[in-house]
Amino acid sequence: MNKSQTLLDLFSTQALQISLPLFVANLLLSALLAWILGRVYVKFGTTLSNREQFARNFLLVTTTTMLIITIVKSSLALSLGLVGALSIIRFRAAIKEPEELSYLFLAISVGLGLGAEQTVITTLAFFVMLGILTGRHWVRRREERPNLYLTITCPTPTQAGLPQILAALKSHATAAGLKRFDQTPEVIEASFQVQFESVNRLDACSQELRKLGDGVRVSYLEQSSLSI
């Protein structure tokens, strides 16, 4: 009888005793931390995607996680229901950069911590991690890094293959690193981080790349200024 009663108590949905002022304070704090995380990601992130647009998701992810944990933390039945609901949902967003996933995990962790009312340790850990991220950025900034993102797109039936593209970059760029390479039956797309000494070297590289085929398209995204 005692075991049966214990199981019933364990799976029963009890009335939640939530402090409304504390809930509101943690919700506002989660929104503030999500906004700070977004600003850090936009300023110090290195992904090739639109960081400003991606950072807007942090607010909703953090506050939603905080709300869910606040509701289900006192009931095992609700927790199991949450697991079942998440097994039905399929997230098919194309997250291709590990850095994006890392920031999402941090946003979710903030929501989990504040939802569990671990406000002090969550806030402290958050700012410590942000301090590490920003400190690493300033240390790496002193090193010579590529100053442009270069994307080369060309139709597949052309002589502009990856070896030819690398040869052109090697003859004009002081540094080049392959970030991403996609190939389909219709198109080849390669993304690089490159370093040029001057605009003249950049222009010469662009002209050589375009000579590889009529359909070759070259685009640059500035990361830092070039000397003229």
C-alpha positions in Angstrom: 0.0 0.0 0.0 2.8 2.4 0.9 4.6 1.6 -2.4 1.4 2.2 -4.4 0.7 5.5 -2.6 4.3 6.6 -3.2 4.0 5.9 -7.0 0.7 7.8 -7.1 2.2 10.7 -5.3 5.2 10.6 -7.6 3.2 10.8 -10.8 0.5 13.0 -9.6 0.3 16.6 -11.0 0.5 18.8 -7.9 -0.5 22.4 -7.8 2.5 24.6 -8.6 3.6 26.9 -5.9 5.3 29.5 -8.0 6.4 32.9 -6.6 5.1 35.4 -9.1 7.6 38.2 -8.3 10.5 35.7 -8.5 9.1 34.3 -11.8 8.8 37.8 -13.3 12.3 38.7 -12.1 13.8 35.6 -13.6 11.9 36.0 -16.9 13.2 39.6 -17.3 16.7 38.5 -16.3 16.6 35.7 -18.9 15.5 38.2 -21.6 18.3 40.5 -20.6 21.0 37.8 -20.7 19.7 36.5 -24.0 20.0 40.1 -25.4 23.6 40.4 -24.1 24.4 37.0 -25.6 23.0 38.1 -28.9 25.2 41.3 -28.9 28.3 39.2 -28.1 27.5 36.7 -30.8 27.0 39.5 -33.4 30.2 41.3 -32.4 32.6 38.4 -31.8 31.1 35.5 -33.8 32.9 34.2 -36.9 30.2 32.4 -38.8 29.4 33.2 -42.4 25.7 33.4 -41.9 23.7 36.5 -41.0 24.6 36.8 -37.3 22.2 39.6 -36.6 19.2 37.6 -37.8 20.3 34.4 -36.0 20.9 36.3 -32.7 17.2 37.3 -32.6 16.4 33.7 -31.8 18.2 33.7 -28.5 15.5 35.8 -26.7 12.7 33.4 -27.6 14.8 30.3 -27.0 16.0 31.4 -23.5 12.6 32.7 -22.2 10.7 29.7 -23.6 13.1 27.3 -21.9 12.8 29.2 -18.7 9.0 29.0 -18.8 8.9 25.3 -19.6 11.3 24.4 -16.7 9.4 26.5 -14.3 6.2 24.7 -15.1 7.5 21.1 -15.2 10.1 21.2 -12.4 7.7 20.1 -9.6 6.0 17.3 -11.4 7.4 14.1 -12.8 4.3 13.5 -14.9 4.7 16.9 -16.6 8.4 16.2 -17.1 7.6 12.9 -18.9 5.0 14.6 -20.9 7.6 17.1 -22.0 9.9 14.3 -23.1 7.1 12.8 -25.2 6.3 16.2 -26.8 9.9 16.8 -27.7 10.1 13.4 -29.3 7.3 14.4 -31.7 8.8 17.8 -32.6 11.4 17.7 -35.4 13.8 20.6 -35.7 15.0 20.8 -39.3 16.8 24.1 -39.2 20.0 24.1 -41.2 22.6 24.8 -38.5 25.8 24.3 -40.4 28.2 26.1 -38.1 29.3 24.5 -34.8 29.5 28.0 -33.3 25.8 28.6 -33.9 25.0 25.4 -32.0 27.3 26.4 -29.1 25.6 29.7 -28.6 22.2 28.0 -28.8 23.3 25.6 -26.1 24.4 28.5 -23.9 21.0 30.2 -24.4 19.2 27.0 -23.5 21.4 26.6 -20.4 20.5 30.1 -19.2 16.9 29.3 -19.5 17.3 26.0 -17.7 19.2 27.6 -14.8 16.8 30.5 -14.3 13.8 28.2 -14.7 15.2 26.0 -11.9 15.6 29.2 -9.8 19.4 28.9 -9.8 19.7 32.6 -10.4 23.1 33.4 -8.9 25.1 30.5 -10.2 23.5 30.8 -13.7 24.3 34.5 -13.9 27.8 34.1 -12.6 28.5 31.2 -15.0 27.1 33.2 -17.9 29.3 36.2 -17.4 32.4 34.0 -16.8 31.8 32.3 -20.1 31.2 35.6 -21.9 34.4 36.9 -20.4 36.3 33.9 -21.7 34.8 34.4 -25.2 35.6 38.1 -25.4 39.1 37.5 -23.9 39.8 34.8 -26.5 38.7 37.2 -29.2 41.1 40.0 -28.2 44.0 37.6 -27.9 43.3 36.2 -31.4 42.9 39.7 -32.7 46.5 40.4 -32.2 47.4 37.6 -34.6 47.4 38.0 -38.3 44.0 36.8 -39.5 42.3 36.8 -42.9 40.5 40.0 -43.5 37.9 39.0 -46.1 35.3 36.3 -46.6 35.4 35.1 -50.2 32.7 33.1 -51.8 33.1 31.6 -55.3 30.2 30.1 -57.2 30.4 28.5 -60.6 28.4 26.0 -62.7 29.8 22.4 -62.6 30.5 22.1 -66.3 33.5 24.5 -66.1 37.2 24.3 -65.6 36.9 26.2 -62.3 37.5 23.3 -59.9 38.8 23.5 -56.4 42.5 23.0 -57.4 42.3 25.8 -59.9 40.6 28.1 -57.4 43.3 27.3 -54.8 46.0 28.0 -57.3 44.6 31.4 -58.1 44.3 32.3 -54.4 47.8 31.1 -53.7 49.3 33.4 -56.3 47.6 36.6 -55.0 46.5 36.1 -51.4 48.9 36.2 -48.5 46.7 33.8 -46.5 43.7 31.6 -47.5 41.7 29.1 -45.6 38.9 26.9 -46.9 35.8 27.3 -44.7 33.2 25.5 -46.7 32.8 23.6 -49.9 29.5 22.5 -51.5 29.2 20.6 -54.8 26.0 19.6 -56.6 25.4 18.4 -60.1 24.5 22.0 -61.1 26.9 24.3 -59.1 30.1 24.4 -57.0 30.3 26.9 -54.1 33.5 27.4 -52.1 33.9 29.8 -49.2 37.3 31.0 -47.9 38.8 33.4 -45.4 41.5 35.3 -47.3 44.1 38.0 -46.7 45.2 40.5 -49.3 48.0 43.0 -49.0 46.1 45.6 -51.0 43.1 46.3 -53.2 45.3 45.8 -56.3 46.1 42.2 -55.3 42.4 41.6 -54.6 41.4 42.9 -58.1 44.1 40.8 -59.8 42.8 37.7 -58.0 39.2 38.4 -59.0 40.2 38.8 -62.6 42.1 35.5 -62.6 39.1 33.7 -61.0 36.7 35.0 -63.5 38.9 33.8 -66.4 38.2 30.2 -65.2 34.8 30.3 -66.7 32.0 32.6 -67.9 29.6 31.6 -65.1 32.1 32.1 -62.3 30.7 34.5 -59.6 33.0 36.1 -57.0 31.7 37.9 -53.9 33.6 39.4 -51.0 32.4 40.1 -47.5 34.6 42.6 -45.6 35.8 41.6 -42.1 38.4 44.3 -41.6 39.8 47.1 -43.8 42.3 46.7 -46.6 45.3 48.9 -47.1 45.4 50.9 -50.3 
